[in-house]
Amino acid sequence: QEQLLESGGGLVQSGESLTLSCTASGSTSNTYCMGWFRQAPGKEREGVASIVGGGTISYADSVKGRFSLSPDSAKNTLYLRMNSLTPEDTATYYCAAESTYPKCVRMQTTVILGASASASEFMYWGQGTPVTVSS
């Protein structure tokens, strides 16, 4: 079993920045990909960014150029730096992890297309960290 713990969410004003952290613990040796998803009130959970095989990083068009992923393998932590935040970025942000190649391809595709993902789509999820951006 792998556990994911997100942190770093909060309330910021439009134009400001935040850095989210996702720390993995437990059986992490088989992890092949990780990603960030977000779910705004009344909306489906959507892909934001992912990293596959420790190197291939993808972003949804809605965050490209503003958000960046940074893995720290020594700390088993994946960071999501979010710049130029807007009220449309308000959501609960979730970290996800998978260990199989087909599922990681699915995660990457979901992110690139900005598509939705159910809570059962991927094997491991964190509890989420809320981000609120005021105008």
N, C-alpha and C positions, 0 to 999 in steps of 0.2 A: 504494500500500500504506500502511496505517496500522498503527502499532505502539502497543500499550497496555502500560504498566508500572505494576503495582500495588505499593504499599508500605504499611507501617504495621501489619502484623499482629504478633501476639506472644502471650505468655501473660499472662493477667490473672485476677483472682479474680472470683467472682460478685458482681455489683453494680457493678463498675467500668466504665470507659469506654475506648473506643479510637476513633481516627479513621483511616480508610483513605484512601489517595490513589490515583487512577488518572490517570496523565499520558499524553496522546496525543501522538504525533509522526508525522512523515511526511505523507501526504496526508490531512489532517484537514478540509479545506474542505468536503467533501461529507457530513460526519457530520451525521445528522439526529436521532439518539437515542443515548443511552448508558445502561448499566444495570449493576447489581451482582447477581451470582448467587453462590450458595454450594453447596458439596457436602460433606456430612459423610461420614465413612467408612462405606462400605457402602450409601450412599443415592444417589439421583439428584441431579443439579444442579437447584437450584430458584431461581426468581426472588425477589429481595429488594426492589429499588427501581430505578426508571427515571426518566429525564427525556427528554421528546420535544420536539423543536423548540425546545429551550432554555428551555422554560417549564412544560410540564405534567409534574408529578411524581406518581408513583404508588408505593405501598408494599404489600408483602404484609401480610396481617392479622397475621401472627406477629411483625412488627417495628414495626407502626404505633404511633406514640406514643413509641417508644424510639429509632428510627433516623431520621436526617435526611440528605438530599442537599443538597450545596452545590456548584454549578458555579462555576469561576473561568475565564472564557473567556480572560482575558489570559495565563493560565498553561497553557491547554489541560488543565486538571486538574479532575477530579470527585472531591469528597470525600464519604465516607460516615461520618457521626458516629454511633457506636453507644453508647448509654447503657444502664444497667441490664442489663448482659450476664448471661446465664445459661449454664449448661453446655450447654443445647440450642442455643446459638448457635455452638458449636464446629464449625468447618468450614474448608475452604479457600475463600476469597472471590475470585471472578473478576470482572473488568470486561469488558464487551462493548460493541461499537459497531456501528451499522448506518447505511446511507445512503439506504435506500429507505423510502417511506411505508408500504407494506404490511408490511415486515419490522418497522418500528418499532411499528406497531399490534400485531403479533404479540408483540413484546417487552413492550409495556405490558400486554397481556392476560395474558401468562405471569406477570408480576409480580403483578398484581391477584389472580389466581387462586392464586398460590403454586404454580404448576404447574412441571413439570420441563422442562428444555431440554437438548438434546444439545449436544455440543461443536461440532457442525456446523450448529447451528440459525441462528447469526448469523455475520456475515462476519468480524468481528475479535474476538479474545479476548486477554486477557493471560495470563501464566503462573500467576497466582494468588498470594495471600499467605495463609498459615495463621493462623488465630485459634483459640486454645485458652482456654477459660474453665473454671477449676477451681472446685469447690464449697467 
